[in-house]
Amino acid sequence: MMMMRVIRRCSDNEDGGAASSVVALVRAAALLVALMQPAAAQQVPSPGYYPSSTVRSMAFSQGYTNLWGPQHQSLSPDQSSLTLFMDRSSGSGFKSKKSYRSGYFGVSIKVQPGYTAGVNTAFYLSNSELYPGQHDEIDMELLGTIPGEPYTLQTNVYVHGTGDSNPIIGREMRFHLWFDPTADFHHYAILWDQNQVVFLVDDVPIRRYQRKPGAAALFPGREMWAYGSVWDASDWATDGGKYKADYKYAPFVARFSEFKLAGCEVGGPDGCRPVATGPGGGGLSGKQEETMRWAQQRSMVYYYCTDRSKNRANYPEC
């Protein structure tokens, strides 16, 4: 309808001659391009500080090892990239060789297009093997989808237990990203210190979870390992479990590259300092805060603190 209106305006203006008609057509074309630009093409504001640039990429085997599904992994000859895939028989996962008390943990990921409902491609921190049923976890999960619908990036924080003996108290924040995660690699990172957890996508901070004074029990402060995986989460991952993994579209493939670990290892020197969250060495800068607001206003589709179905007693930080 908008295109017809612009064309009609050009054809109605015949008094200015051929030259003015050409100018009008050029202007109309420029207007149409502007009007038809998708929201995803909007310019991402600069955060002004790029923590990923302070950490070198490493070979996979330098920091990680296979955890499960080795037959569903393919490592490049130079060990700079790892492909995981899931079929009806299995998914696959890897784990950092060391545990950490804080640090920067990042990896670039490219996921598969098409029907991927039920598929969970994850990069996360956890101590579930050390504290079964009482563990901490910091998640970044790309949740598969159906054709025509976007992937969802779910971020989550669990503190002291999500096992069968405890209520599952997740702190989810979900996003429909400003780009297509199937078209190219993008860098997903967790920056964790003893005061805050910051989730970053291509160095854009999208979420900050802070430790509140006098509320240490609500913050993941124990040692954790870094993990990556592709697995079947059909019971909840896509539209609350409405759409399941359909293995006629298998294998479901996820590619990982640019492995980055810069953390304070358990047993390491006491003077270790984690990668700075902001350019001043403390928290997020004003420019990073502004960029985070942009990301949340533009891309956030769910926030647990505004979910009225949640038992508010379980979320005093809200």
C-alpha positions as CSV (number, residue, x, y, z in Angstrom):
1,M,0.0,0.0,0.0
2,M,2.8,2.4,0.9
3,M,4.6,1.6,-2.4
4,M,1.4,2.4,-4.4
5,R,1.1,5.8,-2.7
6,V,4.7,6.7,-3.4
7,I,4.4,5.7,-7.1
8,R,1.1,7.6,-7.4
9,R,2.7,10.8,-6.0
10,C,5.5,10.5,-8.7
11,S,3.1,9.9,-11.6
12,D,0.8,12.8,-10.5
13,N,3.7,15.3,-10.6
14,E,4.1,15.9,-14.3
15,D,4.6,19.7,-14.4
16,G,8.3,19.6,-13.6
17,G,9.3,17.9,-16.8
18,A,11.4,14.8,-17.4
19,A,14.3,15.9,-15.1
20,S,12.1,16.5,-12.1
21,S,10.3,13.2,-12.7
22,V,13.7,11.4,-12.6
23,V,14.6,13.2,-9.4
24,A,11.2,12.3,-7.9
25,L,11.6,8.7,-8.8
26,V,15.1,8.5,-7.3
27,R,13.7,10.1,-4.1
28,A,10.8,7.7,-4.1
29,A,13.1,4.7,-4.5
30,A,15.2,5.9,-1.5
31,L,12.1,6.4,0.6
32,L,10.9,2.9,-0.2
33,V,14.2,1.4,0.7
34,A,14.1,3.2,4.0
35,L,10.6,2.1,4.7
36,M,11.2,-1.5,3.9
37,Q,14.3,-1.9,5.9
38,P,13.7,-4.7,8.5
39,A,14.2,-3.9,12.2
40,A,17.1,-6.3,12.3
41,A,19.1,-4.1,10.0
42,Q,19.2,-1.3,12.6
43,Q,22.6,-0.1,13.5
44,V,23.9,-1.6,16.8
45,P,25.1,1.1,19.1
46,S,28.7,0.8,20.1
47,P,29.3,-0.3,23.7
48,G,32.7,1.5,23.6
49,Y,34.5,-1.4,25.2
50,Y,35.1,-4.9,23.8
51,P,36.1,-7.4,26.4
52,S,36.5,-10.2,23.8
53,S,39.4,-8.3,22.3
54,T,41.3,-8.6,25.5
55,V,41.2,-12.4,25.4
56,R,43.1,-14.6,22.9
57,S,41.3,-17.5,21.2
58,M,42.7,-20.9,22.0
59,A,42.8,-24.3,20.4
60,F,39.9,-26.5,21.6
61,S,42.2,-29.0,23.4
62,Q,44.0,-26.2,25.2
63,G,41.0,-25.5,27.4
64,Y,38.4,-28.1,26.8
65,T,37.8,-31.8,26.4
66,N,34.9,-34.1,25.3
67,L,32.3,-34.7,27.9
68,W,29.8,-36.9,26.0
69,G,28.8,-38.0,22.5
70,P,32.4,-38.1,21.0
71,Q,31.0,-39.8,17.9
72,H,28.9,-36.6,17.4
73,Q,31.8,-34.2,17.4
74,S,34.1,-33.1,14.6
75,L,37.2,-31.1,15.4
76,S,39.0,-29.1,12.6
77,P,42.6,-30.0,11.9
78,D,43.9,-26.8,13.5
79,Q,41.5,-27.3,16.5
80,S,40.1,-23.8,16.0
81,S,36.5,-25.0,15.5
82,L,34.3,-27.8,16.7
83,T,31.1,-29.1,15.1
84,L,28.5,-30.8,17.3
85,F,25.5,-32.6,16.0
86,M,22.4,-34.3,17.4
87,D,20.5,-37.2,15.9
88,R,18.0,-39.7,17.3
89,S,20.8,-41.6,19.0
90,S,22.6,-38.8,20.8
91,G,23.6,-35.2,21.1
92,S,27.1,-34.1,22.3
93,G,28.9,-31.9,24.7
94,F,32.3,-30.6,25.9
95,K,33.7,-29.3,29.2
96,S,36.6,-27.1,30.3
97,K,39.5,-28.9,31.7
98,K,39.7,-26.6,34.8
99,S,37.2,-25.0,37.1
100,Y,37.1,-21.3,37.8
101,R,36.2,-18.8,40.5
102,S,35.5,-16.0,38.1
103,G,36.4,-15.0,34.6
104,Y,35.5,-14.4,30.9
105,F,34.1,-17.4,29.0
106,G,33.2,-16.9,25.4
107,V,32.7,-18.8,22.1
108,S,31.4,-18.0,18.7
109,I,28.4,-20.1,17.5
110,K,26.6,-20.7,14.3
111,V,23.4,-22.7,14.4
112,Q,21.4,-24.6,11.8
113,P,18.5,-23.0,9.9
114,G,15.1,-24.6,9.1
115,Y,13.2,-26.8,11.4
116,T,15.1,-27.0,14.7
117,A,12.3,-27.1,17.3
118,G,13.3,-28.8,20.5
119,V,17.0,-28.4,19.9
120,N,19.1,-26.6,22.6
121,T,22.5,-25.3,21.6
122,A,24.1,-24.2,24.9
123,F,27.2,-22.5,26.3
124,Y,27.2,-22.3,30.1
125,L,28.9,-22.5,33.4
126,S,27.9,-25.1,36.0
127,N,29.1,-27.1,39.0
128,S,26.4,-29.8,38.7
129,E,28.9,-32.6,38.9
130,L,30.4,-31.3,42.1
131,Y,27.1,-30.4,43.8
132,P,24.4,-32.7,42.3
133,G,20.9,-31.4,43.2
134,Q,22.4,-28.2,44.8
135,H,24.3,-26.7,41.9
136,D,24.8,-23.3,40.4
137,E,24.5,-22.5,36.7
138,I,24.8,-19.6,34.3
139,D,23.3,-20.3,30.9
140,M,23.3,-19.0,27.4
141,E,21.0,-21.2,25.2
142,L,20.0,-20.9,21.6
143,L,16.6,-22.5,21.5
144,G,15.6,-24.0,18.1
145,T,12.5,-23.0,16.2
146,I,10.1,-23.7,13.4
147,P,10.5,-22.1,9.9
148,G,9.4,-18.5,9.9
149,E,10.0,-17.9,13.6
150,P,13.2,-16.6,15.1
151,Y,15.6,-18.5,17.4
152,T,15.4,-17.5,21.0
153,L,18.4,-16.8,23.1
154,Q,17.7,-17.7,26.7
155,T,19.9,-16.5,29.5
156,N,19.4,-18.0,32.9
157,V,20.9,-18.1,36.4
158,Y,20.4,-20.9,38.9
159,V,21.7,-20.7,42.5
160,H,22.1,-23.6,44.9
161,G,19.9,-26.2,43.5
162,T,17.6,-27.2,40.7
163,G,17.4,-30.9,41.5
164,D,14.4,-33.1,42.2
165,S,14.5,-32.2,45.9
166,N,14.2,-28.5,45.3
167,P,11.8,-26.2,43.4
168,I,13.2,-25.3,40.1
169,I,13.9,-21.6,40.4
170,G,15.2,-20.2,37.2
171,R,15.8,-16.6,36.4
172,E,15.2,-16.5,32.7
173,M,15.6,-13.5,30.4
174,R,14.9,-14.3,26.7
175,F,15.8,-12.4,23.5
176,H,15.0,-12.4,19.8
177,L,18.3,-11.2,18.6
178,W,18.9,-8.3,16.1
179,F,20.6,-10.7,13.7
180,D,20.0,-14.2,12.2
181,P,22.2,-16.6,14.3
182,T,22.0,-19.1,11.4
183,A,23.7,-16.8,8.8
184,D,27.1,-16.4,10.4
185,F,29.1,-16.9,13.6
186,H,28.4,-14.6,16.6
187,H,30.3,-14.4,19.9
188,Y,28.4,-15.3,23.0
189,A,30.1,-14.7,26.4
190,I,29.6,-14.8,30.1
191,L,31.7,-12.4,32.3
192,W,31.4,-13.5,35.9
193,D,33.1,-12.0,39.0
194,Q,32.1,-12.0,42.6
195,N,29.8,-9.0,42.2
196,Q,28.0,-9.6,38.9
197,V,27.3,-11.8,35.9
198,V,27.2,-10.0,32.5
199,F,25.9,-11.7,29.4
200,L,27.3,-10.4,26.1
201,V,26.6,-11.0,22.5
202,D,29.3,-9.6,20.1
203,D,30.5,-7.6,23.1
204,V,27.1,-6.0,23.5
205,P,26.0,-6.5,27.1
206,I,22.4,-7.8,27.1
207,R,21.9,-8.6,30.7
208,R,23.5,-8.1,34.1
209,Y,22.7,-10.1,37.2
210,Q,24.1,-8.5,40.3
211,R,25.0,-9.7,43.8
212,K,22.9,-7.7,46.2
213,P,24.3,-6.6,49.6
214,G,23.4,-9.2,52.3
215,A,22.0,-11.6,49.7
216,A,25.0,-13.9,48.9
217,A,22.6,-16.9,48.8
218,L,21.1,-15.5,45.6
219,F,24.4,-15.3,43.7
220,P,26.4,-18.1,42.1
221,G,29.7,-17.7,44.0
222,R,31.1,-21.3,44.0
223,E,33.6,-22.7,41.5
224,M,32.3,-23.7,38.0
225,W,33.4,-25.3,34.8
226,A,32.5,-24.0,31.3
227,Y,30.4,-26.3,29.0
228,G,29.0,-26.4,25.5
229,S,26.4,-28.9,24.2
230,V,23.7,-29.7,21.7
231,W,20.8,-31.7,23.2
232,D,17.1,-32.5,22.9
233,A,15.0,-30.2,25.1
234,S,11.7,-30.9,23.4
235,D,9.8,-30.9,26.6
236,W,10.2,-27.1,27.0
237,A,12.6,-25.4,24.5
238,T,10.2,-24.3,21.7
239,D,7.0,-22.6,22.6
240,G,6.9,-24.3,26.0
241,G,7.2,-27.8,24.4
242,K,4.5,-27.3,21.8
243,Y,6.9,-28.1,19.1
244,K,9.2,-31.2,19.5
245,A,12.5,-32.2,17.8
246,D,11.6,-33.9,14.5
247,Y,14.4,-36.3,13.5
248,K,13.5,-36.4,9.9
249,Y,15.4,-33.0,9.8
250,A,18.4,-34.5,11.6
251,P,21.3,-34.2,12.0
252,F,21.0,-30.9,13.9
253,V,24.3,-29.2,13.6
254,A,25.9,-26.4,15.7
255,R,29.4,-25.0,15.0
256,F,31.7,-23.5,17.7
257,S,34.8,-21.5,17.2
258,E,36.9,-18.8,18.8
259,F,37.2,-20.5,22.2
260,K,38.1,-18.0,24.9
261,L,38.8,-18.7,28.5
262,A,40.4,-16.1,30.8
263,G,39.5,-17.0,34.4
264,C,40.8,-17.3,37.9
265,E,41.4,-21.0,38.2
266,V,40.7,-22.9,41.4
267,G,44.0,-23.5,43.0
268,G,45.5,-20.6,41.0
269,P,47.3,-17.5,42.5
270,D,45.3,-15.5,45.0
271,G,46.1,-12.3,43.2
272,C,44.3,-13.3,40.0
273,R,42.0,-10.6,38.6
274,P,39.2,-11.4,36.2
275,V,38.7,-9.6,32.9
276,A,37.3,-6.2,33.6
277,T,33.6,-5.8,32.9
278,G,34.0,-2.2,31.8
279,P,36.8,0.1,30.5
280,G,37.4,1.6,34.0
281,G,38.0,-1.8,35.6
282,G,34.8,-1.8,37.6
283,G,31.2,-2.2,36.4
284,L,29.6,-1.4,33.1
285,S,30.4,2.1,31.7
286,G,27.6,4.6,30.9
287,K,27.9,3.7,27.3
288,Q,27.7,0.0,28.0
289,E,24.6,0.6,30.1
290,E,23.0,2.6,27.3
291,T,23.8,-0.3,24.8
292,M,22.3,-2.8,27.2
293,R,19.1,-0.8,27.4
294,W,19.0,-0.7,23.6
295,A,19.3,-4.5,23.5
296,Q,16.7,-5.1,26.1
297,Q,14.2,-2.6,24.7
298,R,14.6,-3.9,21.2
299,S,15.1,-7.6,21.6
300,M,14.0,-8.8,25.1
301,V,10.8,-11.0,24.9
302,Y,10.6,-12.4,28.4
303,Y,11.8,-11.3,31.9
304,Y,11.1,-13.5,34.9
305,C,10.7,-10.5,37.3
306,T,7.6,-9.4,35.3
307,D,6.1,-12.9,35.1
308,R,3.0,-12.8,37.4
309,S,2.7,-16.6,37.3
310,K,6.0,-16.9,39.3
311,N,5.9,-17.2,43.1
312,R,7.4,-13.9,44.1
313,A,8.7,-15.3,47.4
314,N,11.3,-17.2,45.4
315,Y,12.6,-14.1,43.7
316,P,13.4,-11.5,46.4
317,E,15.8,-9.8,44.0
318,C,12.9,-8.6,41.9
